[in-house]
Amino acid sequence: MADYELNDIDPDDISDLLIKIEKSFDIKFGHTELIYISTFGELCDHVINKIQLDHSDDCTSQQAFYKLREAIVSTLQIDKEIITTDFSLAHILPKKNRHSLTKKIEDELGFKLNILRPPYWVTVTLFILLLASFIGLFFIWKIGLTTLLFSIAALRFANKFGNELDLETVGQVAGKMTRENYLKSRRTPKSFNRKEIEKILTDLFSNDLYLDKNELTREAKFV
């Protein structure tokens, strides 16, 4: 099988993803630490070696689901027995008070879930306005600068108070927790399952960079 080259990827997206990896596994990459990492498999091995915790064979995604279920039961007073991995988020978080209920669950968990977003039409409109403001800087800079500042502030506001669900089920949220808050999702945050890390990194790269998991092999090269 030919090596899959990870080219055509925005360096900023890679940087954002590395920050997510650091946060999820409580590690820190040095400025030049990854210079000699050339394949996805090498990155996976490097991350595993950086996690200086005891190995445990337990399943983190299962623990993440149990933690999430307990947080939902505790804050929303919902019968524990009806909450399964396929249970609808929209049923738990009705649109009328979705933002406040989500925050309560996040407070119970102790970290952000980041499952809400603004409507796509709002995001697209503000991005077009942002692009137009950059062009405007070359013609009438005062108007361009004012529009630029407005569009940036509006994007931040929209992202902070967005009310649309990004996921559909409780199980999908548990999976997101496992990827983005791995150690905090575990029953014992001072341990990790080294067998899970490569799959979690594959999921992160696939979700954030829109890469095909089948082509994201250990031999896939960073170009």
URBEL-V470830 format. One record per residue. N is the residue number from 1. RES is the residue in one small letter. PHI is phi in whole degrees, -180 to 180 (999 if undefined). PSI is psi in degrees with one decimal (* if undefined). NEAR is the number of other ideal C-beta (glycine too) atoms within 8 Angstrom. Layout:
n:N res:RES phi:PHI psi:PSI near:NEAR
n:N res:RES phi:PHI psi:PSI near:NEAR
This chain:
n:1 res:m phi:999 psi:132.9 near:4
n:2 res:a phi:-68 psi:146.0 near:3
n:3 res:d phi:-64 psi:141.0 near:8
n:4 res:y phi:-94 psi:121.4 near:10
n:5 res:e phi:-94 psi:125.8 near:7
n:6 res:l phi:-86 psi:65.4 near:11
n:7 res:n phi:-101 psi:-175.6 near:5
n:8 res:d phi:59 psi:29.0 near:2
n:9 res:i phi:-115 psi:131.2 near:8
n:10 res:d phi:-64 psi:125.3 near:5
n:11 res:p phi:-55 psi:-32.8 near:6
n:12 res:d phi:-65 psi:-36.6 near:6
n:13 res:d phi:-66 psi:-39.8 near:10
n:14 res:i phi:-63 psi:-43.7 near:10
n:15 res:s phi:-61 psi:-43.9 near:8
n:16 res:d phi:-62 psi:-39.0 near:9
n:17 res:l phi:-68 psi:-39.7 near:12
n:18 res:l phi:-63 psi:-36.2 near:10
n:19 res:i phi:-64 psi:-40.2 near:8
n:20 res:k phi:-62 psi:-41.7 near:12
n:21 res:i phi:-64 psi:-43.6 near:12
n:22 res:e phi:-59 psi:-44.9 near:11
n:23 res:k phi:-67 psi:-43.4 near:9
n:24 res:s phi:-65 psi:-39.8 near:13
n:25 res:f phi:-107 psi:7.0 near:13
n:26 res:d phi:54 psi:51.9 near:7
n:27 res:i phi:-128 psi:171.9 near:9
n:28 res:k phi:-140 psi:127.4 near:4
n:29 res:f phi:-91 psi:134.4 near:7
n:30 res:g phi:-74 psi:165.7 near:5
n:31 res:h phi:-60 psi:-36.7 near:3
n:32 res:t phi:-114 psi:11.6 near:5
n:33 res:e phi:-64 psi:-32.1 near:6
n:34 res:l phi:-100 psi:10.7 near:9
n:35 res:i phi:-58 psi:-39.3 near:5
n:36 res:y phi:-95 psi:6.9 near:4
n:37 res:i phi:-82 psi:116.6 near:9
n:38 res:s phi:-114 psi:-17.5 near:6
n:39 res:t phi:-129 psi:162.4 near:12
n:40 res:f phi:-63 psi:-38.4 near:16
n:41 res:g phi:-62 psi:-39.8 near:11
n:42 res:e phi:-65 psi:-37.6 near:9
n:43 res:l phi:-65 psi:-44.4 near:12
n:44 res:c phi:-59 psi:-47.4 near:12
n:45 res:d phi:-63 psi:-38.2 near:8
n:46 res:h phi:-65 psi:-43.1 near:10
n:47 res:v phi:-64 psi:-44.8 near:13
n:48 res:i phi:-58 psi:-43.6 near:10
n:49 res:n phi:-69 psi:-24.4 near:6
n:50 res:k phi:-80 psi:-21.9 near:8
n:51 res:i phi:-80 psi:99.0 near:12
n:52 res:q phi:-89 psi:66.5 near:3
n:53 res:l phi:-133 psi:164.7 near:8
n:54 res:d phi:-70 psi:144.6 near:6
n:55 res:h phi:-84 psi:139.8 near:8
n:56 res:s phi:-142 psi:140.7 near:8
n:57 res:d phi:-83 psi:1.9 near:5
n:58 res:d phi:-72 psi:160.6 near:9
n:59 res:c phi:-92 psi:118.4 near:7
n:60 res:t phi:-72 psi:-39.0 near:14
n:61 res:s phi:-63 psi:-35.6 near:9
n:62 res:q phi:-66 psi:-43.3 near:8
n:63 res:q phi:-65 psi:-37.6 near:12
n:64 res:a phi:-62 psi:-41.7 near:14
n:65 res:f phi:-62 psi:-45.6 near:12
n:66 res:y phi:-63 psi:-41.3 near:9
n:67 res:k phi:-63 psi:-43.8 near:12
n:68 res:l phi:-65 psi:-43.3 near:14
n:69 res:r phi:-61 psi:-43.3 near:11
n:70 res:e phi:-63 psi:-39.0 near:10
n:71 res:a phi:-65 psi:-39.9 near:11
n:72 res:i phi:-66 psi:-46.1 near:13
n:73 res:v phi:-62 psi:-43.8 near:12
n:74 res:s phi:-66 psi:-40.7 near:7
n:75 res:t phi:-91 psi:-32.9 near:11
n:76 res:l phi:-108 psi:-2.9 near:10
n:77 res:q phi:56 psi:49.0 near:4
n:78 res:i phi:-105 psi:143.9 near:9
n:79 res:d phi:-59 psi:123.0 near:6
n:80 res:k phi:-58 psi:-36.5 near:8
n:81 res:e phi:-68 psi:-22.7 near:4
n:82 res:i phi:-90 psi:-9.7 near:7
n:83 res:i phi:-88 psi:107.6 near:12
n:84 res:t phi:-115 psi:176.4 near:7
n:85 res:t phi:-64 psi:-25.4 near:8
n:86 res:d phi:-92 psi:2.0 near:7
n:87 res:f phi:-66 psi:136.5 near:12
n:88 res:s phi:-71 psi:129.9 near:8
n:89 res:l phi:-66 psi:-37.2 near:14
n:90 res:a phi:-62 psi:-29.3 near:9
n:91 res:h phi:-72 psi:-38.9 near:7
n:92 res:i phi:-75 psi:-37.7 near:12
n:93 res:l phi:-119 psi:78.4 near:10
n:94 res:p phi:-61 psi:147.8 near:8
n:95 res:k phi:-60 psi:-31.4 near:6
n:96 res:k phi:-57 psi:-43.5 near:4
n:97 res:n phi:-130 psi:34.7 near:6
n:98 res:r phi:-62 psi:-42.7 near:12
n:99 res:h phi:-64 psi:-46.0 near:9
n:100 res:s phi:-69 psi:-38.7 near:7
n:101 res:l phi:-67 psi:-40.4 near:13
n:102 res:t phi:-61 psi:-41.6 near:12
n:103 res:k phi:-63 psi:-37.7 near:8
n:104 res:k phi:-63 psi:-42.8 near:10
n:105 res:i phi:-65 psi:-42.3 near:14
n:106 res:e phi:-62 psi:-41.6 near:11
n:107 res:d phi:-63 psi:-37.9 near:8
n:108 res:e phi:-68 psi:-38.9 near:10
n:109 res:l phi:-74 psi:-34.9 near:12
n:110 res:g phi:95 psi:11.6 near:6
n:111 res:f phi:-158 psi:162.8 near:7
n:112 res:k phi:-76 psi:142.5 near:4
n:113 res:l phi:-94 psi:-29.8 near:11
n:114 res:n phi:53 psi:53.3 near:7
n:115 res:i phi:-108 psi:1.0 near:10
n:116 res:l phi:-111 psi:147.4 near:11
n:117 res:r phi:-146 psi:162.0 near:8
n:118 res:p phi:-74 psi:163.4 near:11
n:119 res:p phi:-59 psi:147.3 near:8
n:120 res:y phi:-59 psi:-35.2 near:7
n:121 res:w phi:-66 psi:-32.6 near:6
n:122 res:v phi:-67 psi:-47.1 near:10
n:123 res:t phi:-61 psi:-45.3 near:12
n:124 res:v phi:-64 psi:-44.6 near:8
n:125 res:t phi:-60 psi:-44.2 near:8
n:126 res:l phi:-70 psi:-33.7 near:12
n:127 res:f phi:-68 psi:-38.8 near:9
n:128 res:i phi:-64 psi:-41.9 near:8
n:129 res:l phi:-63 psi:-39.1 near:12
n:130 res:l phi:-64 psi:-43.7 near:12
n:131 res:l phi:-64 psi:-42.4 near:8
n:132 res:a phi:-64 psi:-35.0 near:9
n:133 res:s phi:-68 psi:-35.2 near:14
n:134 res:f phi:-63 psi:-42.2 near:9
n:135 res:i phi:-66 psi:-39.8 near:9
n:136 res:g phi:-63 psi:-25.8 near:13
n:137 res:l phi:-60 psi:-27.8 near:10
n:138 res:f phi:-84 psi:-10.4 near:6
n:139 res:f phi:-113 psi:-65.8 near:7
n:140 res:i phi:-122 psi:91.5 near:6
n:141 res:w phi:-63 psi:-32.2 near:9
n:142 res:k phi:-65 psi:-44.7 near:6
n:143 res:i phi:-68 psi:-41.2 near:8
n:144 res:g phi:-61 psi:-43.5 near:15
n:145 res:l phi:-67 psi:-42.2 near:10
n:146 res:t phi:-61 psi:-44.4 near:8
n:147 res:t phi:-66 psi:-38.2 near:12
n:148 res:l phi:-62 psi:-48.6 near:13
n:149 res:l phi:-64 psi:-39.0 near:8
n:150 res:f phi:-64 psi:-46.0 near:10
n:151 res:s phi:-67 psi:-37.0 near:12
n:152 res:i phi:-65 psi:-45.7 near:9
n:153 res:a phi:-63 psi:-40.0 near:8
n:154 res:a phi:-67 psi:-38.8 near:10
n:155 res:l phi:-64 psi:-42.9 near:12
n:156 res:r phi:-63 psi:-43.2 near:8
n:157 res:f phi:-63 psi:-45.1 near:8
n:158 res:a phi:-63 psi:-41.7 near:12
n:159 res:n phi:-68 psi:-34.5 near:9
n:160 res:k phi:-72 psi:-37.1 near:6
n:161 res:f phi:-112 psi:16.4 near:8
n:162 res:g phi:-60 psi:146.6 near:11
n:163 res:n phi:-126 psi:8.8 near:8
n:164 res:e phi:-93 psi:136.9 near:9
n:165 res:l phi:-75 psi:134.3 near:10
n:166 res:d phi:-87 psi:-20.8 near:7
n:167 res:l phi:-127 psi:168.0 near:9
n:168 res:e phi:-110 psi:-30.4 near:7
n:169 res:t phi:-128 psi:163.4 near:11
n:170 res:v phi:-62 psi:-38.7 near:16
n:171 res:g phi:-62 psi:-38.4 near:11
n:172 res:q phi:-65 psi:-36.5 near:10
n:173 res:v phi:-67 psi:-41.3 near:13
n:174 res:a phi:-61 psi:-38.6 near:14
n:175 res:g phi:-65 psi:-40.1 near:11
n:176 res:k phi:-65 psi:-40.4 near:12
n:177 res:m phi:-59 psi:-43.6 near:15
n:178 res:t phi:-63 psi:-40.0 near:13
n:179 res:r phi:-72 psi:-46.7 near:12
n:180 res:e phi:-100 psi:-15.0 near:11
n:181 res:n phi:-140 psi:55.4 near:10
n:182 res:y phi:-55 psi:-57.3 near:13
n:183 res:l phi:-66 psi:-37.9 near:11
n:184 res:k phi:-71 psi:-17.0 near:10
n:185 res:s phi:-88 psi:-10.0 near:12
n:186 res:r phi:-87 psi:153.2 near:13
n:187 res:r phi:-63 psi:-39.8 near:6
n:188 res:t phi:-120 psi:98.5 near:6
n:189 res:p phi:-65 psi:-11.8 near:6
n:190 res:k phi:-91 psi:12.6 near:5
n:191 res:s phi:-135 psi:164.5 near:10
n:192 res:f phi:-151 psi:159.5 near:15
n:193 res:n phi:-103 psi:103.1 near:12
n:194 res:r phi:-62 psi:-23.5 near:8
n:195 res:k phi:-70 psi:-18.6 near:6
n:196 res:e phi:-88 psi:-21.4 near:10
n:197 res:i phi:-62 psi:-43.2 near:14
n:198 res:e phi:-62 psi:-41.1 near:11
n:199 res:k phi:-65 psi:-41.4 near:7
n:200 res:i phi:-65 psi:-41.6 near:13
n:201 res:l phi:-66 psi:-36.9 near:13
n:202 res:t phi:-61 psi:-44.4 near:11
n:203 res:d phi:-63 psi:-41.6 near:11
n:204 res:l phi:-62 psi:-49.1 near:14
n:205 res:f phi:-63 psi:-41.2 near:12
n:206 res:s phi:-66 psi:-44.7 near:12
n:207 res:n phi:-71 psi:-43.2 near:8
n:208 res:d phi:-85 psi:-30.6 near:10
n:209 res:l phi:-111 psi:4.4 near:11
n:210 res:y phi:56 psi:46.8 near:5
n:211 res:l phi:-101 psi:146.9 near:9
n:212 res:d phi:-73 psi:123.1 near:6
n:213 res:k phi:-61 psi:-33.6 near:8
n:214 res:n phi:-66 psi:-28.0 near:4
n:215 res:e phi:-94 psi:-12.3 near:8
n:216 res:l phi:-86 psi:72.5 near:12
n:217 res:t phi:-93 psi:174.2 near:9
n:218 res:r phi:-63 psi:-25.4 near:8
n:219 res:e phi:-88 psi:-4.6 near:10
n:220 res:a phi:-60 psi:128.6 near:14
n:221 res:k phi:-98 psi:141.0 near:11
n:222 res:f phi:-85 psi:125.1 near:9
n:223 res:v phi:-119 psi:* near:5
